[in-house]
Each structure stands twice: as C-alpha cells, then as structure tokens.
C-alpha cells in the first residue's frame, strides 16, 4: 500500500511529467517546447507541447509550402522516428514519475501550428494523493 504522505497529487504528477518531457525534448530533439501542459485522466496521460519546431524545421516546411508538401511529410516522419527511437527513455521517464508502466505511446505533430501531442496509455491508474485537505 502506498503511504499517503509520499504519494504525489495529480497536479504534482502532471508538473513532473511536463519537466521530464521538456528535458527530453531539449536533449533528444534539440529544442524544448515554448509551452507544455499535461493532463492525467484515469490511465491516460496527455502531453500537449507548443512551439517545438526548430528554425531548420520551420525552413524545411516553408521551402516546400505551396508545392508538394514534401517538407512537412519529411518532418513528420523524422519526428515520429525520433520519438520511436526515444520511446524506451520516454517510457522510463513516465514510469519514474507516475509509478505506472506505459503500455502504449502515440505521437503526432502539426507542421502548420508547431504543436505536438504525446499520449501515453498506462498499465493502470497512478496512485495519487487525495485532493481533500487533511
């Protein structure tokens, strides 16, 4: 049984996930997000990142704008591949914060808005400290 004094609140878990995902983005992708929000809903963890595109990625997209859209397609493939190769680390980071093992990871990025989403399905609902005050 988890000690209520050592359990994190839902907000603490969400904030900690924001921190580790921001660091992952910075170290693994080369740039951290301008803004990040995480929402824990039962066993689903939704991470929404804004402002993630590097200057080079933006130029790649712009260079193919109005054309065949190949730049956007290449960027989405690259980002998906990077998330796939970094998945073991992402899963470890999320497990360390939530105490619950991720069983699936879903990712997408919008080349139009520079928004990125990562959705983790966890093996169970993380234990959280009750919201009520003692």
N, C-alpha and C positions, 0 to 999 in steps of 0.2 A: 504494500500500500504506500502511496506517495504522501509524504509529510506535507500538510497544507502550508506550513511556513516556508518550505523550499520550492513549492510549485510556483510557476510563473503565472501571471494574469494573462488573459488573451492579448491585451494591449502590449505587454512586455514581449510575448512571443512574436507578435506582428512586427514590433520595432526591431527586435533582434534579427528577424528574417530580412528586413529591409537592410540592416547593416551588413549582413554576410553576403547578400546578393549584390549590394553596391560594391563591396570589396572584390567579389568575384568578377563583376563587370569590369572594374578598373584594372585588375591584374590579368584577367584572362582575355578580355576583349579590347583592352587598351584605352577605355574611357568609361567612366562611371556615368550613371544617369543624372540628369538635371533634377529629376523628381522621382520618387518611388513611393508606392503605397502597397501594403499587403493586407489581405483580409482572410482570416481563418473562419471558415464556415463548415462546421462539423469536421469531416476528414478531408476537406478540400482547402488548399492554400493557393490563393490567387495573388500573383505579384504583377503589378502594373508599373511599368517604367516609362518615363518620358524623357526626351532629349538624349537618346542613346547613340545616335549616328555620329560617327567621326567626320571630320572635314573631308577626308578622302572618300568616304562612303557617300556623302552628300554630292560630291563632284561626280562620282560614278553614276549616280541616279540622274543628275542634271544633264550629263553628257549624252544620255540616251532618251531624255524626255522628248516626247512628241515623235519619237522614232519607233523602234520595235519593242521598247520596254525591256531590253536585254539587261541593262544595268540593274534595274530593280530585281529582276529574276535572279541574276548572279548574286546580288547582295543577300536576298532571302535564302538562297542555297548555302552561301558561306556562313551566315549566322546560324542557320539550322545545323550545319555540320559542326560548328564550334560548340554549340550547346550539346550536341550529341557526344562529342569527344570529351566535353567537360562534365557530362552527366554524373559520373561517379563522384566527382568532387561536389557538385551541386547537391546530390542526394546525401552525402556525408554531412555537409553544412546544415541542411534542413533537419536531418536526423539529430544532429548535435543540439540544435536549438529546440526542436519540438519533442524530442524523446520518442518520436514515432518514425518508422521507416517509410520513405516514399515508395509506392509501387508503380507509379507512372508519372511521367513528366511530359507536358505538352507545351509547345512554344510557337509563337508567331510574332512577326514584326511588320509594322506598316511602313513602307517606304515613303508614303505620302505625308504622314504625320510625325514619323520618328518615334512612334510608340511601340513598346514591346510588351508582350504578356507571357508569363510563365505560370502554368497551372500544375500543381503537384497534387496527386491523389495519394493520401497517406494510408498506411495499413490499418489505422484506427484513429479514433478521435484523441488528440493530445489531452493529457490531464492539465487542467487549468485551475488556478485558484479561484474560488467562488468570488463573484463580483460584490457580494454583500459585505459591508463593513462588519468587523467584529465588535 
